[in-house]
């Protein structure tokens, strides 16, 4: 089970989410974490989902440290009066999670060392679960960001924005994304029962867990049209996408379909690199802003082998974070037409900070904007041509969105 940002709305092993030049700077300061998404789930994972920066948030109104006197009083009374067993580690973990949750941001959370390791495994595309990215909505519900195509969650009928209300009879109310992911995880070939809420309708779905390992990029040429499917923006995405793009160019394709449907996001570096396959060096891919002020601008670089080739980008409700960065950049720069359904809408950037206890703080540090200055958070990106796809069509292996993309390029 993946999670975000996705998120979407994210963590690469020992790498920064921003530019290669910034990576070098991070290494120099010995920051050993990645810098999403994601869903993402980015996710997150997202990215996009996660980035590492040296920026410091402007929180001048807060005291230098918090007064934990009241917390100690609660602990003493709990210790003295609770009828049951208390575990010191659990109490400490709960205190940290509660502090972070009080920030009121769905993409800001505390991860234990174990959860962080699982987080990295998910971004690399290898894990055991049901194959769905989880995140939170603005009402603090645990929701599906994107089911991964071809895996148990999608086959069971899960869709983006489905609310996961219970896991094996336990309510997800008040739990973090990571805690719900842990409950859904389990050995291969065992089952997990989810209570799903969709448009006010409640249903129980039983899903069998599987080992999940997927490449981030798949490509082929059909009727002289290049088809590039990116399922997440991970460590291997840039190299694989560049190889596919060069293959398309060598074969003189007359058009390209970039499919980022159900892609919860991933590394910001990868999103910028993929955008650079179409955009000439120096063109803006995105900007980051904090308190309305631009703090970073990310531009295309490289040879842009697909520049000028007619392109359609396929998006849907599961396209989040880094996927939206690419779609937004190509749309705003006039390099592609978008077809499908409105994207998820994750327009924030997260940073991972290693803590002394081995845990990690995943914290929202900025908002990102498309080249035309639009932040898509909660709004998503509306495609140039909306094409719906029904559950029945998915079940019958029909894909009207993909068909529309190829027809547009004929």
Secondary structure, DSSP 8 states (H G I E B T S, - for coil): -EE---------TT--SS-HHHHHHHHHTT--S----------------B---------TTS-SS---HHHHHHHHHHHHH-SS---HHHHHHHHHHHHHHTT--TT-EEE-HHHHHHHHHHHHTEEEE--EEEEE-TTS-EEEEEE-TTSHHHHTT--TT-EEEEETTEE-TT--HHHHHHHH---TT-EEEEEEEETTEEEEEEEE-EEEE--SEEEEEETTEEEEEES-B-TTHHHHHHHHHHHHHHTT-SEEEEE-TT---BBHHHHHHHHTTTS-TT-EEEEEEETTEEEEEEE--S--TTTTS-EEEEE-TT--THHHHHHHHHHHTTS-EEEES------EEEEEEE-TTS-EEEEEEEEEE-TTS---TTT----SEE----HHHHHTT--HHHHHHHHHH-
